[in-house]
């Protein structure tokens, strides 16, 4: 799976408003933890999505107080 597909999948999963576990992302994306962290950082830092680590669920979620700025440029997600 290429980076574009991974970013699309991460965006789709986070758009549900629920925390997405590290294990689910690693399994679904079939990448290393380092690659997953880079992809999360790219969406958060370069595209302004308010992604935060949620220790209780051992996963990432969108900050409920700060909705995303819109879709990551170049990505289109249908919910």
N, C-alpha and C positions, 0 to 999 in steps of 0.2 A: 504494500500500500504506500503510495506516495504522500508527500507532505500535504498537498492540497486535500486529498481524501481524508487524511488524519485530522486536519484542522476543521474540515466540514463535519466530521463525526463528533469531535469534541464540542463544537459549537451546538450541534443538534442535541447532544446529551445534556449539556449545561442549560440549554434553553427551557428544559422542563421545570426549572426552579428547584430541583432536588439536588442533593449532594451526589456526586458520581464517584464511586470508590476507585482507588488506585488500581486495585486488582481487576476491576471491570475494564478500565481503560487499557491496562496492559494486555489483557486477554483480547479485547475487541480490536485493538490497533496492531497487535503483534509486534510491539517495539520494546526496546529496553527502557528502563526507568529514566535514564539520562535523556533519551530522545523524547519521552513523554514530557519531562520537565522543560525541555527546550521549546516544545510545541505550546505548552501552557504559557510559558514566559512570552512567547511571540504574540499570542492572542491577547495577553494581558498588557504587555508593555508597548507593543507596536500598534495595536489596534484599539486599545482603551477599554477592553472588557474588564469589569471589576471582579476578577476571579480570585478567590481566597481559599486557603487550605482550611479544611474543617477536620480537626484532629479526632473528634468523637466518631465520625464516620469513616475516618482514614481515607478521605477523598477531597475533591475540589467541588466548589459550588460558586454561584454568582452571589456577590454581596447583595442581600435583599434591600439594603438601603440605597444602593447605587446601581440602577439598571444599566445594561450595556448601551453603548452609543449607537447601536444598530449592528447589522451583520458585519462580519469581517470583510473588508473590501475584496471583491472577487469571489466571495462565497455566497451561495444562495441556499437557504434551508427552508424547506416546507414542513410546517408542523401539522 
